[in-house]
Structure formats: C-alpha cells, structure tokens
Amino acid sequence: MKGRANRQEPDLCSVCGNELPPTATVCPFCESQRVFEPSRVTKTTRLVTINLKEGLPTVDQAMMRLDRELNDAIVSGAQVIRIIHGWGSSGKGGAIRDEVRRTMAVLQRNHRAGLVVHGEELGERTATGRQLLSAFPFLRDDRSNIGNPGITMVTFARRNR
C-alpha cells in the first residue's frame, strides 16, 4: 500500500463518465466542457438496467416501476440507463414500449434526459447510435444491445450536488 497514498483517482467526465486526460478542457468522448472538481462518478454506476418486462406488468404498473427505478438510477449516479421494455407480441411494438418512448421524448424535450436511443438505432448506422457508442465505448462490449428494438438507452447528465 506504500505507493497508493499519493496515487490520485483519474478525473472522469461529469457527463459521460469516461476518463479525462489530465490536461483536457473538453471531453474527447462527448465534447462537454470539463468541470474542474473531483468527480463522484464511478465506473460501477455507468450503466443501470431497468427491466420493465419482469413480472408481465400492465402499462400503468410498468410506468410506475420506470418512474421509481429511473429516479433511483439517477440518484445513484448512473449515466446510461438501459430500459428493457420488450417489443410487443404483435411484432410492431407493444404498449409498454410505446409509452416508454413517449415518456423519454418528454424528458428529452424538457432537458431532463440527454440522448435517447431506441435499440434499433443503436449501432454505427445512425448518428444517435454513433454518438452514444462514442461517448460510452463500454456499450460496444454487449452486442445484445445493438439493433435490439426491445430496449431504449437513455443518458442523463450529472447534476451538481
């Protein structure tokens, strides 16, 4: 433990959570301005998954769960939230998926959510997909996210505490 006393934790971007080079004034991943204060972001809170399909809830039950778990995830410092809503048995989208998408669009319009990327847009083929993968490269590790219409990925900026 001798050498650890002077070792400083790396600064992490307050928006995307990626490590910042010591002299960077702008994050090379998400291009946000660097905030010069110790970050509370940890790698363990980068991604939180909310599974709305679990227990086969009604739309109202799923949306109450989403509200509760979304607030918990944001408070815990999550930067990316993967919402598993399913695709619906009709093959063209289910009621929970539609309601999640409407809710995320409202949060984005009200500047409460950052990027909102539907699973089928997640990948290198779309601008929002590329932007999310560029800001959060660790998402490339789980190929089950890419092109999956049963999920929605949402980012949230860290709030000053």
Secondary structure, DSSP 8 states (H G I E B T S, - for coil): -GGGSS-----B-TTT--B--TT-SB-TTT--B---S-----GGGSEEEEESSTT---HHHHHHHHHHHHHHHHHHT-SEEEEE----TTSS--HHHHHHHHHHHHHHHTTS---EEEGGG-STTSHHHHHHHHH-GGGGG-TTSTT-TTEEEEE------
